[in-house]
């Protein structure tokens, strides 16, 4: 009987051009270069793994937070979003600490979470997620449980584009268990820009201040490495003979620590930051918050007599900065423009 059902589905697909949601999603992930999956699956996720493609691999974590942690590192290393599969409400709950870390790391993750079958959702079934889209907030950029099974591939496509747009981060798609076998239209991957060019007038103003500075300092955050701006930043520091500091709580390295211009690591404390940066007349934070604090402090945020500028790819970070001018956009593009100045 099962063979008859499968045969009927194949015939229907051939006749209408439709494919299963499972097939549409795996074809889409292949186009995105996401053929490695991480997860700790349960009953509501098993439909994804029927007819598992031979060119895909599944990396099993013994607990959901481990799976997200592995995906976080893999995404950073490959510079592409990683695919994570979690189990319903309890699986997402177990993973929340690692999702928070991915959020802080600005790591692009496409997280799918299982959900009980649509037919039994009105009856408050065991292990279902009653508010699946709200559960991971505020540590995902976007979350959705598609209104129809046919919308799952489009939701995952949108999730990928949003995860990869700066500032990168995790997103979540809740997928009911019976959606994977439903028929839908195939979805083709699109080319979507991942770079924001900083405002030319603001960048020119920052460049003028940097050119005029006698004792400049650069404060580098994780976005320098995320944006592959290492060589450009080294060239900028050497051109201006600027002291280079690593920003507080930075999760990635953006400058060679054995370089003569490397000054050290800033602590996440306001008074100590001001003390260490004392003597610099211009401070340029690249790909970093200005500044990330961990303990309470008081007084000025920068040394008296100095000026602060910031170039970041996160509008939220730009908005809460307590001092200085700021430009929104790609660190690499901004530094290249600064290097192109006469």
N, C-alpha and C positions, 0 to 999 in steps of 0.2 A: 504494500500500500504506500509506504514511504517513497519507493522508487517511482510510483505513478505520480505522486505529488511533485517530486523533483523534475520528472519529465514534463509535466504540465507547466511548471515554472519556466523551464528552459524554452519551451515552445512559445510561451507568452512573451518572454524577453526577446526572442528572435522576431516575433511578429510586430511588436510595438517599439522596439529599440530601448526598452526599459531594462534596468539591471537591479539587483538587490541593493539595498542601502549599504550592506557590508561590502559588496563589490565596488560600489561608487566611492566609498570612503577609502578603501585600500588603493584603488586606482589614483585617487586624488593625492593620498599620502606619498605614493610613488613619484608623482610629478613634483612634489615639494621636497623630495630627497629625504623623506622621513620613513625609512624602511626598518628602523629599529624601534621597538616598543618596549616600554618599561611598565611594570605593574605588579599588582598582587590581586589577582582576579577572584571574584566570587560568583555566585549563581547568576546574578543579573548581567554579568559581562560575557558569559560563555558564548552567546550568539555571535560575537565579533570574531571568534576563533574558528568557526566552521570553514572548511576549505581554505585554511591559512596559506597564504602565498609562499612559495618556496624561496623567493628572494627576500622575504622578510625574516627578521629574527625577533624573538621575544626574550627579554631579560627579566627574570623573575626576582622580585625582592621578597624577603621573608616578612616584611611589614611595609605598610604603605609609605611611611616616611622615608624608609630606605629606598624604595622605588623612585620617589620624587627626588631624593638626594642624588641618586645615580643619574637620573635624567638631567638634573641641574648641571652637574659636571660635564656630562656628554654634550649638552647644548652649548656650554661655554667653549668647549674644545673644538666643536665642529662649526661654531658660529651660525648655527641654524636651530630653529625650534625643535625640541624633542617631544615625542608623543608619550603620554603617560595614561595608563588605564587603572582607575581606582574603583573600589567596591562601594557603591551606594553611600548612604549617610555615614555609616560607621567608618568606612574606608577613608572618606574625605576628612572626617574628624581626626583619625589617626595621623593623617598626612599634613595637618594644618601647620605644625611647626616648620616642616620642610617647605611648605608653600610660602609661609612668611619669609623664610630665608631666600627663596627664589625671587620673591617680590623685592627684597632689599638688594639682591644681587642684580636686579634688572635682567633676569634670565628669561628668554622666551620659551614657554612651555605650553603645549596644547594638552590639557588634561580632560579626559573623558571620565565621567562617573556613571556607574550603572544606576538604573532606576527600575522599580518593579514594573511589570507589564501594565500597559495603559488600561486594559480591561478591568483590572482590580484596584486601580488607584482610588476610586470612590470609597473603597471599603477599608481604608487605612491599613494596608497590608504590612506584614512583618518586614522590617529592614528598609522600608521605603524612606525616601527623603522628602519630608513634607514641604520644605521650602528650599529646594535644591539649589536655586540660583542665589539665594541669600546666604547659604551656609559658608561659602569660602570668602565672602566679602569681609573687609575691604581689601584683601590681599590678592585679588585678581583684577586685571584690567577690565574684564568683561565676563559675564556668565549668562547662560541661556539653557532652557529646556525647550527644544523646538515644539511648536504647536502640533505639527504633524510629523510622522515618521519620514515622509518624503523630504522634509526640510533639513534632516540631519546632515547630509553632505554639504549643503550650502552653509549651515551653521559652523561646521568644522573649517570650511574654507575661510569664512569671515574670522573665525578664531585665530587661524594661522596668520592672516594679514595683520590683525591687531596685535598679536604677540610679537611680531617682528618689527612693528613700527616703533620708533623711539618715542618715549623711553620704553624699551622692551620689558616684557613681564609675562607672568602666567595668565592663562585664561581657562575657563571651564565650560564644558558642554555636558549636560546631563542627558543620558540616552536610555529611554525605557527598553526593557529586555526584549520586547517583541518587535522593536523597530528594525533590527538588523536584517530580518528576512523579508521585509516589505519591498515592493518595487518602487523605483523612482527614476528620474532622469539622471544620466551621468553629468558630472560637473568637471569642467576644465579649469586648470589652474591659470591664474592671470598674473601678469607682471605688475607689481605694485611698488612704487618708490619707497625706499627705507631711509632716505636722507633729507634733512632740512637744512637749507643754506641760511646762515645767519644774515641778519639785516645788514646791508652794505654800509649804511650811514653809521650805525652803532659800532660796527667792526672797525670802521675808519677812525672813529673817536677813540676806541680802545687802542688802536695802533699808534695814534698820535701820542697818547699818554705813555705807551710803552717805549716809543722812540725817545721821548723826552726824559725818561726816568734815569736817574743816576745810580740807584741801587735797587733794581727790580727783583722781585721774587715770583716764582711760579709755584702754585699749589696744585698738585695733580691728583685727580680722582680716578675711579675705576673706568669711567667712560673713555679715557685716553686709550686704554688697551682694547676695550670693546669696539672702538672705532678704528682700531689698527693705526693709531697716530703716533706710534713710538718714535719712528725716525724723524718725523716732522717736528715733534716736541723737542727732541734732542737738538736738532738744528736751530730751533727758535731760542732755546736756552743758551746755546753757544754763541749765537749772533749777539745776544744782549748781555752775555755774561751774567745771567740771572741765577741766583740761588734757587735750587729746586727742592721743594718739600713734598712729601706724600701726605695727602689729606687725611684727616682723622677718620678712622674706621673704614678705610678704603679696602675693598675686597680683591683688588687686582693691582699688579705692578705696572707702572707706566713710564719708568725711567731707570737706567742702569744705576744700581746702588754703589758701584765702584767708580762712578764718574766723579771727577774733581768738583763739579758743581752741585753734586747731591749733598743736601744739607741735613736730611734726616726725616723723622716722622713726627707729624703734629699730633699731640694728644687731644682727646675730645673734651677739653676744658677751656673755657673762654679766656681766663686770665693767663694761662700758660701759653695759649696760642698767641695772644697779644705780646707776651714777653719774648717768645722765640722769633716773632716777625718784626720785632722792634728794630729800627734802623733802615728798614726798607721803605722807600718813598712810593713805590707802586707795587701792588700785589695782584697778580692775575691767576684766578682759580680756573683751571681747565678741567671740564668733566667732573667737577666736584661741587658739593654743597659748600657754601661759605657762611657758616661752618657747621659741621655735625658735632653736637655736644652730647655728652653722656652724663655729666654731673652738673649740678646747678652752679651758676656763676653770676657775676655782676660786673658792671663797668663797660667800657667800650668794646666793640667787637674787633676793631683793628687798631693798631698803634696810632697815637696822635701824630698828625702830620703826614700820614700815609693815605693812599687812595686805593680803593678796591674795585676790580672789575671781574666779571664772571662770564664764562661761556659754557653753557650746559645744554643737553638735549631734552631736558625735562622742564616743562613750563611750571609745574608745581614747585619744584626746587627754586626756580627763578623767582617765583612770586613771594615766597616766604623769606627770602634773604633779607636780613635786617639793614644792610648797608650796601653802597656801591652801585655801579652801573652793571647791566647784564645784557647779554645777547643770547638768544635761543637758537640752537642749531647744532650741526655736526661739529665735533671738535676737530676732526681731521680737515674738513673743508675750511674751518675758520683759521686754523694754524697755517694752512697752505696760503690762504689769502694774506695773512700777516707776513709770511715769508716773501710774498710777491711784492710787498711794498718797496719803494725805492730806498 
